Amino acid sequence: MDFVIRPYRESDAPFILEIINDSILHTSHNYDYDPKSLGEIQRLFADKLNAGLPILVGEVQGEVCGYATYGVFRAKPGYRRTVEHSIYLNSKAQGKGLGTQMMKQLIELGKAQGYHVMIAGMDSENIGSYRFHERLGFKEVARIPEVAFKFNKWLCLVFMQLIINPSQDPK
């Protein structure tokens, strides 16, 4: 499959909104309940860019089919070298290699920005995401049962991590 991976542009926001809202409304991969507004996505992504955080956009045949980004894992300063990433693809792009290439680029950007660890959080029933992260070298480090509730059932959150700068000096 031919695809392009490029930096986010504000004109991508409506397409990304559609991808995000689909995951909110139809999956337990996203623990939000309510669809986001275009303004919310525009503000969120503007804040990421202003903070120097990358947002990658994946296109297939000129159509925005996914995005990948990362952000602060937790707010306390001791976590400043750890990021948690998000990657979402629409159904047209899943299983075609776009996500893998986007993640490889995102990991390289994390290394270049001096981060030490990248965290992936996912629902335990999202086996596709689990296997995807395993193939990229992520290791499971925690399971938190019944930490979220959606679609009338309790959900289990799985954390996986990848040490992206193993010899980094923790200054």
C-alpha positions as CSV (number, residue, x, y, z in Angstrom):
1,M,0.0,0.0,0.0
2,D,1.3,3.4,-0.9
3,F,1.1,6.0,1.9
4,V,2.6,9.3,3.0
5,I,3.5,10.2,6.5
6,R,3.9,13.9,7.1
7,P,3.5,16.6,9.9
8,Y,0.1,17.7,11.0
9,R,-1.6,20.7,9.4
10,E,-4.6,22.5,10.9
11,S,-6.6,21.5,7.8
12,D,-6.2,17.8,9.0
13,A,-8.3,18.5,12.1
14,P,-11.7,17.6,10.6
15,F,-10.4,14.2,9.3
16,I,-8.7,13.4,12.6
17,L,-11.9,14.4,14.5
18,E,-13.7,11.8,12.5
19,I,-11.2,9.1,13.4
20,I,-11.2,10.0,17.1
21,N,-15.0,10.2,17.3
22,D,-15.4,6.9,15.6
23,S,-13.1,5.3,18.2
24,I,-15.0,7.0,21.1
25,L,-18.4,5.9,19.8
26,H,-17.7,2.4,18.6
27,T,-14.8,0.9,20.5
28,S,-13.5,0.4,24.0
29,H,-10.0,1.4,22.6
30,N,-10.8,5.0,23.7
31,Y,-12.2,5.5,27.2
32,D,-13.9,8.8,26.4
33,Y,-17.7,8.7,26.2
34,D,-18.6,11.9,24.4
35,P,-17.5,12.8,20.9
36,K,-15.0,15.7,20.6
37,S,-15.7,18.9,18.8
38,L,-13.6,20.3,16.0
39,G,-12.5,23.2,18.3
40,E,-11.4,20.7,21.0
41,I,-9.2,18.9,18.5
42,Q,-7.8,22.1,17.1
43,R,-6.9,23.4,20.6
44,L,-5.4,20.0,21.7
45,F,-3.2,19.8,18.6
46,A,-2.2,23.5,18.7
47,D,-1.2,23.0,22.4
48,K,0.9,19.9,21.4
49,L,2.7,21.8,18.6
50,N,3.3,24.8,20.9
51,A,4.9,22.4,23.4
52,G,7.2,21.1,20.6
53,L,5.5,17.7,20.5
54,P,5.2,15.9,17.2
55,I,2.0,15.0,15.4
56,L,2.3,12.7,12.4
57,V,-0.5,12.3,9.9
58,G,-0.8,9.2,7.6
59,E,-2.4,9.6,4.2
60,V,-3.5,6.8,1.9
61,Q,-4.2,8.0,-1.7
62,G,-4.4,11.6,-0.5
63,E,-6.9,10.8,2.3
64,V,-6.0,11.4,6.0
65,C,-6.3,7.9,7.5
66,G,-4.6,8.2,10.8
67,Y,-2.4,10.1,13.2
68,A,0.3,9.5,15.8
69,T,1.5,11.7,18.6
70,Y,2.8,11.7,22.1
71,G,2.5,13.8,25.2
72,V,3.2,14.1,28.9
73,F,2.9,10.7,30.7
74,R,2.3,12.3,34.1
75,A,2.6,15.9,35.3
76,K,5.2,15.6,38.0
77,P,8.8,16.5,37.0
78,G,10.2,13.1,37.8
79,Y,8.3,11.8,34.7
80,R,9.7,14.4,32.3
81,R,11.7,11.9,30.3
82,T,8.6,9.7,29.7
83,V,5.9,10.2,27.1
84,E,2.7,8.3,26.4
85,H,1.8,8.0,22.7
86,S,-1.5,7.8,20.8
87,I,-2.0,6.3,17.4
88,Y,-5.3,5.9,15.6
89,L,-6.0,4.7,12.1
90,N,-9.3,4.4,10.3
91,S,-10.4,1.0,9.1
92,K,-9.0,1.7,5.6
93,A,-5.5,1.9,6.8
94,Q,-5.3,-0.8,9.5
95,G,-3.1,-3.8,8.9
96,K,-1.3,-2.3,5.9
97,G,2.0,-1.1,7.5
98,L,1.1,2.6,7.9
99,G,0.8,2.3,11.7
100,T,4.2,0.6,12.0
101,Q,5.9,3.2,9.9
102,M,4.3,6.0,11.8
103,M,5.3,4.5,15.1
104,K,8.9,4.0,14.0
105,Q,9.1,7.7,13.0
106,L,7.4,8.7,16.3
107,I,9.9,6.6,18.3
108,E,12.8,8.3,16.4
109,L,11.4,11.7,17.2
110,G,11.1,10.7,20.8
111,K,14.8,9.7,20.9
112,A,15.8,13.0,19.2
113,Q,13.8,15.0,21.7
114,G,15.7,13.2,24.5
115,Y,12.9,11.0,26.0
116,H,13.9,7.8,27.7
117,V,10.6,5.8,27.8
118,M,7.5,5.7,25.6
119,I,4.3,4.3,27.2
120,A,1.4,2.7,25.4
121,G,-1.9,2.3,27.2
122,M,-4.6,0.1,25.8
123,D,-7.7,-1.8,26.7
124,S,-6.9,-5.5,27.4
125,E,-9.4,-6.6,24.8
126,N,-7.6,-4.7,22.1
127,I,-5.4,-7.6,21.1
128,G,-4.5,-6.1,17.7
129,S,-2.9,-3.1,19.5
130,Y,-1.2,-5.4,22.0
131,R,0.4,-7.5,19.2
132,F,1.3,-4.3,17.2
133,H,3.2,-2.9,20.2
134,E,4.9,-6.2,20.9
135,R,6.2,-6.2,17.3
136,L,7.7,-2.8,17.9
137,G,9.5,-4.0,21.0
138,F,7.1,-2.7,23.7
139,K,6.9,-4.9,26.8
140,E,3.8,-5.3,29.1
141,V,4.6,-3.7,32.4
142,A,1.1,-3.4,34.1
143,R,-2.5,-4.5,34.0
144,I,-5.0,-2.5,36.0
145,P,-8.3,-4.4,36.2
146,E,-11.7,-2.7,36.3
147,V,-10.1,0.8,36.1
148,A,-12.6,2.1,33.5
149,F,-16.2,1.5,32.6
150,K,-17.7,1.7,29.1
151,F,-20.5,0.0,27.2
152,N,-21.9,-1.4,30.5
153,K,-18.8,-3.3,31.5
154,W,-15.6,-2.9,33.4
155,L,-12.4,-2.6,31.4
156,C,-8.8,-3.5,32.1
157,L,-6.1,-1.1,31.2
158,V,-2.8,-2.5,30.0
159,F,0.4,-0.5,30.0
160,M,3.3,-1.4,27.7
161,Q,6.6,0.4,27.6
162,L,9.6,0.8,25.2
163,I,12.9,2.2,26.4
164,I,13.8,4.4,23.5
165,N,17.1,5.9,24.9
166,P,18.6,3.1,27.0
167,S,21.9,4.8,27.9
168,Q,20.4,8.3,28.4
169,D,21.9,10.4,31.2
170,P,19.0,11.3,33.4
171,K,19.9,15.0,33.9
